[in-house]
Amino acid sequence: MDFSQIFTKPYAKALLERFLRYVKVYTTSNSDSADAGNLPSTPQQKDLAKLLKEELSTLGLQDVQITPECYVYGFLPASDGYQKAETIALLAHMDTSEEVTGKDVKPIVHEQYDGKIINLPYGISLDPASDKDLAFSAQVHDTLITSDGSTLLGADDKAGLAEIMTCIEYLLQHPEVPHGKIEVLFSPDEETGHGMDKVPLNLLTAPQCYTVDGGHLAELETECFNAYKSELVFTGVAKHTGTARPNMVNAVCMASAFVQALPRHQMPETTDGYMGFYAPLTIKGTIEQATVTLLLRDFSSDEMEKRKALVQQLADATAASFGGTVTVTHTQQYVNMKAVLDQHPLVVDNLVKAYQAAGVEAHFMPIRGGTDGSRLTELGKPTPNIFTGGHNFHSRYEWASFGSMLYATQILIELCAVWAQSER
């Protein structure tokens, strides 16, 4: 990979300007609202949807629209002579995580990064000594984008949005690059796990799709966790605290004891690679009733069943030891997409060819999470995931490699051409 050349791409300026424009739009989603059936879960996501719709229309895409559930759709017709090429779809999501505020993002561009510690205005420091990806960016004198440290950046997934839009613009400006019909879909609420709940399959005709929602340069993701969200409701007996003995049962204490009983060595912060985990998200309630929200993740379906069983066993044992009761509800969020993708090798093979054409050697990585592609694959549309160049997602330490963003854009351009040639 030649970073000195990638910065000379004709779309570099447009990509950066587009990305900086998108991250300034407040689009934080809300899990409670999404769980209650609201899509989008927050009204601010509609602001970015309107902006994207306007840009797609200005570029000249066809059938551009925003669905009632806030999906932005449009398509680029096939090049002359390539109308019989297979349709592909490019996807990214508009919302940002609620774990850190995404309101009033103030992006900072750091050109020709030299490897020094980056001290952001709000007390956040990025140190290449503890971040190998940041150290790599220093070696190639990359351009980096951060927030000012008071918010997340929003590269997850506004980098993906910007890369797809820039790819489409390039194809329109360069008719010599062949392509079949290219569909574009920008979704709400990926971060809440509800991004594909109302996906407009009546519009999305492509038999294969690609999400642009990954991380470091060269990563290509074709497998992900099996995912469940578990809700445990502990019920106790409320009494005045002054006369509680002997029969008060404190549901908050039960909930806390349950979380402490979970295997400490199987938490997100103590696992990596192909290791699964238990992730307590919230404990809230009163003496009479307290709720624990928990994520369960594992690459193996059999191991996931064991995790669900352990949660039930620990919950029952905790409730019994306090003299209370508990109900456990497991809700499936998505399944590992590897088995389906293995049945459609051309989808991944063509993507690998696009990486190669862009001068990037694909590095297969498991997704320690999920994407809208996980759900789409489950719905019968095989959907691998492409890197965006973003790092440290969902945090004030988030940063994006502009060089990697340029490579991701070039891969998308090459991918469209590869599909045109392979189906001609």
C-alpha positions in Angstrom: 0.0 0.0 0.0 1.3 3.4 -1.0 -0.1 6.1 1.2 1.8 8.8 -0.7 -0.3 7.9 -3.8 -3.7 7.4 -2.1 -3.8 11.0 -1.0 -3.6 12.1 -4.6 -6.9 10.5 -5.6 -9.2 13.0 -7.3 -12.0 12.4 -4.8 -9.8 13.0 -1.7 -11.1 16.6 -1.1 -14.7 15.6 -1.6 -14.4 12.6 0.7 -13.0 14.7 3.5 -15.5 17.5 3.2 -18.4 15.0 3.1 -17.2 13.2 6.2 -16.7 16.4 8.2 -20.2 17.5 7.2 -21.8 14.3 8.2 -20.2 14.0 11.7 -21.5 17.4 12.7 -25.1 16.1 12.3 -26.4 14.9 15.6 -27.8 11.3 15.1 -27.5 9.5 18.4 -30.0 6.6 18.7 -31.7 5.3 21.8 -32.0 1.7 22.8 -35.0 2.0 25.0 -37.0 3.8 22.4 -36.0 1.3 19.7 -36.9 -1.6 22.0 -40.3 0.0 22.4 -40.8 -0.3 18.7 -39.9 3.2 17.6 -38.0 3.5 14.3 -36.1 5.7 14.1 -35.6 5.7 17.8 -34.7 9.4 17.8 -36.0 12.2 15.6 -32.5 13.7 14.9 -31.7 10.7 12.6 -34.2 12.2 10.2 -32.0 15.3 9.8 -29.1 13.3 8.3 -31.6 11.2 6.3 -32.9 14.4 4.6 -29.4 15.6 3.9 -28.4 12.3 2.3 -31.6 12.1 0.3 -30.9 15.6 -1.1 -27.3 14.7 -2.0 -28.4 11.5 -3.7 -31.0 13.4 -5.7 -28.5 16.1 -6.7 -26.0 13.4 -7.9 -28.8 12.0 -10.1 -29.7 8.7 -8.6 -33.1 7.2 -9.3 -36.0 6.4 -7.1 -34.4 8.4 -4.2 -36.6 8.3 -1.1 -36.8 8.2 2.7 -39.2 5.5 3.9 -41.5 6.2 6.9 -39.0 4.3 9.1 -36.1 6.5 8.0 -34.3 4.3 5.5 -32.7 6.3 2.7 -32.7 4.5 -0.7 -31.7 5.2 -4.2 -30.0 3.5 -7.1 -27.5 4.2 -9.9 -28.5 2.6 -13.2 -26.1 0.2 -14.9 -23.6 1.5 -17.4 -24.5 1.1 -21.0 -23.9 -2.5 -22.0 -23.9 -3.7 -18.5 -27.6 -3.9 -17.8 -27.4 -7.7 -17.4 -24.8 -7.4 -14.7 -25.8 -8.5 -11.2 -27.1 -5.7 -8.9 -25.2 -5.1 -5.7 -26.1 -2.9 -2.8 -23.9 -0.7 -0.6 -25.0 0.0 2.9 -24.0 2.1 5.9 -25.9 3.4 9.0 -26.7 6.9 10.0 -27.0 6.6 13.8 -24.2 6.8 16.4 -23.9 5.1 19.7 -25.6 6.4 22.8 -22.7 5.3 25.0 -21.0 8.7 24.5 -22.7 11.8 23.4 -22.7 12.6 19.7 -24.2 16.1 20.0 -22.2 19.1 18.8 -19.3 17.1 17.3 -16.4 19.4 16.5 -14.0 17.4 14.2 -10.3 18.2 14.1 -8.1 17.3 11.2 -4.5 16.3 12.0 -2.4 16.4 8.7 0.9 14.6 8.3 0.7 12.8 11.6 4.2 12.5 13.0 3.6 10.1 15.9 3.5 12.5 18.8 0.9 12.2 21.5 -2.3 13.9 20.4 -3.8 16.0 23.2 -7.3 17.0 22.5 -8.9 20.1 24.1 -11.1 18.2 26.5 -8.5 16.2 28.3 -8.3 13.2 25.9 -4.9 12.0 24.8 -4.2 9.6 21.9 -0.8 7.9 22.4 0.7 5.7 19.6 2.7 3.9 22.3 -0.5 2.2 23.4 -2.3 2.1 20.0 -0.6 0.0 17.3 -3.0 1.4 14.6 -2.1 4.9 15.5 1.6 4.0 15.4 1.1 2.7 11.9 -0.6 5.9 10.8 2.5 7.8 12.1 4.8 5.6 10.0 2.9 6.5 6.8 2.3 10.2 7.8 -1.4 9.7 7.6 -4.0 12.4 8.1 -6.2 11.7 11.1 -9.6 13.0 12.2 -10.7 13.2 15.8 -13.3 15.0 17.8 -12.3 17.7 20.3 -12.6 15.0 23.1 -16.0 16.2 24.4 -17.9 13.8 22.2 -17.4 10.7 20.1 -16.4 11.4 16.4 -19.0 9.4 14.6 -16.8 7.5 12.1 -19.0 4.6 13.1 -20.6 4.8 10.6 -20.4 8.2 9.0 -17.1 7.2 7.4 -19.0 4.5 5.7 -21.7 6.9 4.5 -19.0 9.3 3.1 -17.2 6.5 1.3 -20.3 5.2 -0.4 -21.4 8.6 -1.5 -18.0 9.4 -2.8 -17.8 6.1 -4.7 -21.2 6.9 -6.3 -20.1 10.4 -7.2 -16.9 9.1 -8.8 -18.8 6.5 -10.9 -21.0 9.2 -12.2 -18.1 11.4 -13.1 -16.2 8.6 -14.7 -18.5 6.7 -17.1 -15.5 4.7 -18.4 -15.7 2.6 -15.1 -18.2 -0.1 -15.9 -20.8 -1.1 -13.3 -24.1 -2.8 -13.0 -27.1 -1.4 -11.1 -25.8 -0.1 -7.7 -28.3 0.3 -4.9 -27.6 2.5 -1.9 -29.3 2.0 1.5 -28.6 4.1 4.6 -30.3 2.7 7.7 -31.3 4.1 11.1 -30.7 2.4 14.5 -27.9 -0.1 13.7 -26.4 0.8 17.1 -29.6 -0.3 18.9 -29.7 -3.6 17.1 -32.8 -2.7 15.2 -31.3 -1.4 12.0 -32.9 -4.1 9.8 -36.2 -4.4 11.6 -38.1 -2.5 8.8 -35.6 -2.8 6.0 -37.4 -2.1 2.7 -36.9 -5.4 1.0 -39.5 -4.3 -1.6 -36.9 -1.7 -2.7 -33.7 -3.6 -2.1 -33.5 -6.0 -5.0 -29.8 -6.8 -5.0 -29.2 -10.5 -4.2 -25.9 -9.6 -2.5 -25.0 -6.5 -0.4 -22.0 -5.0 1.3 -21.9 -3.0 4.5 -19.2 -0.4 5.0 -19.0 -0.5 8.8 -15.7 -2.0 9.8 -12.5 -0.6 11.4 -8.8 -0.9 10.5 -7.4 -0.8 7.0 -7.6 -4.1 5.1 -10.0 -5.8 7.4 -12.7 -7.9 5.7 -15.3 -9.4 7.9 -17.3 -12.5 6.9 -18.3 -13.9 10.3 -19.7 -12.3 13.5 -21.1 -13.2 16.9 -24.3 -15.0 17.5 -26.1 -12.4 19.7 -28.8 -12.4 22.3 -30.0 -9.6 24.6 -31.2 -10.9 28.0 -33.5 -9.1 30.4 -33.7 -10.3 34.0 -36.3 -9.0 36.3 -35.7 -9.7 40.0 -38.7 -9.3 42.3 -38.3 -8.8 46.0 -40.4 -7.7 49.0 -40.4 -4.0 49.9 -40.6 -2.8 53.5 -39.7 0.3 55.4 -35.9 0.1 55.9 -36.3 0.8 59.6 -38.4 -2.3 60.1 -37.1 -4.4 57.3 -35.8 -7.3 59.4 -36.5 -10.2 58.9 -38.6 -10.3 55.7 -37.5 -7.5 53.3 -36.0 -8.9 50.1 -34.0 -6.3 48.2 -34.3 -6.7 44.5 -31.4 -4.3 43.9 -29.1 -6.5 46.0 -30.3 -9.5 44.0 -29.5 -7.9 40.7 -26.1 -6.8 41.9 -25.3 -10.2 43.3 -26.2 -11.8 39.9 -23.9 -9.5 38.0 -21.1 -10.3 40.4 -21.6 -14.0 39.9 -21.0 -13.8 36.1 -17.6 -15.2 35.0 -15.2 -12.2 35.3 -12.8 -13.7 32.7 -15.6 -13.8 30.1 -16.4 -10.1 29.9 -15.8 -7.8 26.9 -12.8 -6.2 28.7 -11.2 -9.6 29.3 -11.8 -11.3 25.9 -10.8 -10.9 22.3 -10.5 -12.8 19.0 -13.0 -15.7 18.9 -13.8 -15.6 22.7 -17.4 -15.0 23.6 -18.6 -12.9 26.6 -21.3 -11.7 29.0 -21.8 -8.0 29.0 -23.9 -6.4 31.7 -25.3 -3.1 30.4 -27.6 -1.8 33.0 -29.0 -2.4 36.5 -32.0 -0.3 37.4 -34.9 -0.6 39.8 -36.1 -0.4 43.4 -36.2 -2.6 46.4 -39.3 -4.3 45.1 -38.2 -4.9 41.5 -34.9 -4.5 39.7 -33.9 -5.2 36.1 -30.6 -6.3 34.6 -29.9 -6.0 30.9 -27.2 -8.3 29.6 -25.7 -9.0 26.2 -24.6 -12.5 25.4 -22.1 -13.1 22.5 -20.5 -16.2 21.1 -19.3 -17.4 17.6 -20.6 -20.9 18.3 -24.4 -21.7 18.4 -23.8 -24.5 20.9 -21.7 -22.3 23.2 -24.4 -19.7 23.1 -27.0 -22.2 24.4 -24.6 -22.9 27.2 -24.3 -19.2 28.0 -28.1 -18.8 28.1 -28.4 -21.8 30.4 -25.7 -20.4 32.8 -27.6 -17.1 33.0 -30.7 -18.9 33.9 -28.9 -21.0 36.5 -27.2 -18.1 38.1 -30.4 -16.0 38.1 -32.4 -18.8 39.8 -29.7 -19.5 42.4 -29.4 -15.8 43.2 -33.1 -15.3 43.6 -33.4 -18.4 45.8 -30.6 -17.3 48.1 -32.3 -14.0 48.8 -35.9 -15.4 48.9 -37.0 -13.5 45.9 -38.0 -14.5 42.3 -36.7 -13.8 38.9 -37.8 -14.0 35.3 -35.3 -14.3 32.4 -36.1 -13.4 28.8 -33.6 -14.0 26.0 -34.1 -12.2 22.7 -32.1 -13.1 19.7 -30.5 -10.1 17.9 -28.6 -11.7 15.1 -26.8 -14.9 14.1 -23.3 -15.6 12.8 -23.3 -14.9 9.0 -20.4 -17.2 8.1 -22.5 -20.3 7.2 -24.6 -18.3 4.7 -21.6 -16.5 3.2 -19.8 -19.8 2.7 -22.7 -20.9 0.5 -22.1 -17.8 -1.8 -18.4 -17.7 -2.4 -18.6 -15.3 -5.3 -19.8 -12.5 -3.0 -16.6 -12.7 -1.0 -14.3 -13.6 -3.9 -15.3 -10.5 -5.9 -14.6 -8.4 -2.8 -11.2 -9.9 -2.4 -10.5 -9.0 -6.1 -11.6 -5.5 -5.4 -9.2 -5.2 -2.4 -6.4 -6.5 -4.7 -7.2 -4.1 -7.5 -7.0 -1.2 -4.9 -3.6 -2.5 -3.8 -4.8 -3.8 -0.4 -4.3 -7.4 0.8 -7.5 -8.5 2.6 -7.2 -9.4 6.2 -10.0 -11.6 7.4 -11.2 -10.7 10.8 -14.2 -11.9 12.9 -16.6 -9.1 13.8 -16.7 -8.9 17.6 -20.2 -7.5 17.3 -22.7 -7.3 14.5 -23.7 -5.2 11.6 -26.8 -4.6 9.6 -25.1 -7.2 7.3 -25.6 -9.8 9.9 -29.3 -9.4 9.8 -29.4 -9.0 6.0 -27.5 -12.3 5.6 -30.0 -13.9 7.9 -32.7 -12.6 5.6 -31.1 -14.3 2.6 -28.9 -11.5 1.2 -25.2 -12.4 1.9 -23.5 -9.3 3.2 -19.8 -9.1 4.1 -18.4 -6.1 5.9 -15.7 -3.7 4.6 -13.4 -1.5 6.8 -14.0 2.2 7.1 -10.8 3.4 8.6 -12.4 4.2 11.9 -10.9 3.3 15.3 -11.9 3.3 19.0 -15.6 3.4 18.2 -18.2 4.5 20.8 -15.7 6.6 22.7 -14.2 10.1 23.1 -10.9 8.4 21.9 -12.4 7.7 18.5 -10.4 8.6 15.4 -10.4 8.0 11.7 -7.5 7.4 9.3 -8.2 9.4 6.2 -5.7 7.3 4.2 -7.7 4.2 5.1 -11.0 6.0 4.2 -9.5 6.7 0.7 -8.5 3.0 0.3 -12.1 2.0 1.4 -13.5 4.3 -1.3 -11.2 2.9 -3.9 -12.2 -0.6 -3.0 -15.9 0.3 -3.4 -15.1 1.7 -6.9 -13.2 -1.5 -7.8 -16.0 -3.7 -6.4 -18.5 -2.2 -8.7 -16.2 -2.8 -11.7 -15.4 -6.3 -10.6 -19.1 -7.3 -10.5 -19.7 -5.7 -13.9 -16.9 -7.7 -15.5 -17.6 -11.0 -13.7 -21.2 -11.0 -14.9 -20.7 -9.5 -18.4 
